[in-house]
Amino acid sequence: KHRRRSMKWLQSGRRRDICVLLYGTNGRPAQKLKTALERHHDERIDPQQFYGALEALERLGHVESRTDGLSDVYELTEAGAEHVQTYAAWLDEQVDRDDAS
């Protein structure tokens, strides 16, 4: 049950994509993160929705922020990185299963 509750962050595609974009980095400024997300989806993202997703991730303990000069920089926590790894493993299982059938 704990695992299911902890994976709720994945139910939001935007939150999941933000974490994936942060994975393996030392953090990214919010504006560069937003731009990368917009490029990936090929659409403009409402700033309120974007920052709402970041705030939710921070509140859940998957992301932390720091100020670097004039920018807010967001970085995955250890828990956030573990969730991305779990999600990636699940995707691999699904793709492998589909290839086998």
C-alpha positions in Angstrom: 0.0 0.0 0.0 2.8 2.4 0.8 4.4 1.9 -2.6 1.0 2.7 -4.3 0.6 5.9 -2.3 4.2 7.0 -2.9 3.8 6.5 -6.7 0.8 8.9 -6.8 3.1 11.6 -8.1 3.2 9.6 -11.3 -0.5 10.0 -11.9 0.3 13.6 -13.1 2.0 13.4 -16.5 3.4 16.9 -16.0 4.9 16.1 -12.6 6.3 12.9 -14.0 7.9 14.6 -17.0 9.4 17.3 -14.7 11.1 14.6 -12.6 12.4 12.8 -15.7 13.8 16.1 -17.0 15.5 16.7 -13.7 16.9 13.1 -13.4 20.7 12.9 -13.7 21.2 16.7 -13.4 22.5 18.9 -10.6 19.3 20.9 -10.9 17.8 23.1 -13.6 16.6 26.7 -13.4 12.8 26.8 -13.4 12.6 28.7 -16.7 14.9 26.3 -18.5 13.0 23.4 -17.1 9.7 24.9 -18.3 11.2 25.5 -21.8 12.4 21.9 -22.0 9.0 20.7 -21.1 7.3 22.9 -23.7 9.7 21.7 -26.4 9.0 18.1 -25.4 5.3 18.5 -25.7 5.5 21.1 -28.5 3.1 23.4 -26.7 3.1 26.4 -24.3 2.5 25.5 -20.7 0.5 27.8 -18.5 3.0 29.2 -15.9 0.5 28.8 -13.0 0.1 25.1 -13.9 3.9 24.6 -14.3 4.7 26.2 -10.9 1.8 24.4 -9.3 3.3 21.1 -10.4 6.8 22.1 -9.0 5.2 23.2 -5.7 3.3 19.9 -5.4 6.5 17.9 -6.1 8.4 20.0 -3.5 5.6 19.5 -1.0 5.7 15.7 -1.6 9.4 15.6 -1.1 10.4 14.7 -4.6 12.0 18.0 -5.6 13.8 20.7 -3.7 14.6 24.2 -4.7 17.4 26.6 -4.1 18.2 30.2 -5.3 21.1 30.6 -7.6 21.6 34.2 -8.5 18.3 35.4 -9.8 17.0 31.9 -10.6 15.1 29.3 -8.7 16.8 26.0 -9.4 15.0 22.7 -8.9 16.6 19.4 -8.2 15.4 15.9 -7.6 15.6 14.5 -4.1 16.8 11.0 -3.5 13.2 9.9 -3.2 12.3 11.6 -6.5 15.2 9.9 -8.3 14.1 6.5 -6.9 10.6 7.1 -8.3 12.0 8.0 -11.7 14.1 4.8 -11.7 11.0 2.7 -10.6 8.9 4.3 -13.4 11.7 3.6 -16.0 11.9 0.0 -14.9 8.1 -0.4 -15.2 8.2 1.1 -18.7 11.0 -1.3 -19.7 8.9 -4.2 -18.4 5.9 -3.1 -20.4 7.8 -2.6 -23.6 9.6 -5.9 -23.2 6.3 -7.7 -22.5 4.7 -6.2 -25.6 7.7 -7.2 -27.8 7.4 -10.8 -26.5 3.7 -11.2 -27.5 
